């Protein structure tokens, strides 16, 4: 859009955990410049550490600065 500054997109590798009480906990594991880098990082973690039930990783694009 005209007049708007384009923000830098960052790809966050997130761990989403379904807690016993029904709440969801989200942890930022790492940040990446590209979607490909994020997916490679997630694949490396999955191969090194078996994912348990109620946990999932995902890559999330954002243009907002997120505290880690």
C-alpha positions, 0 to 999 in steps of 0.5 A: 500500500502506498505510504506504508513501510514494509516490515521485515518478516521473521519466521518463528519456530514455535513449540505448542504444548497442550497442557493437562488443564486444557491450556495451550503453552507456546514457546519460541524455540528460534527465529529465522530469516526464511521459511526454509531455514525454519523448517530445517531447524524444526526437522533437526529438532524432531530427528534429535528428540522424539516429539511427545504426544500433545506437543507440536512444532510449527513455523509462524511468519510475523512482522511483529517483534516477539520477545523470546 
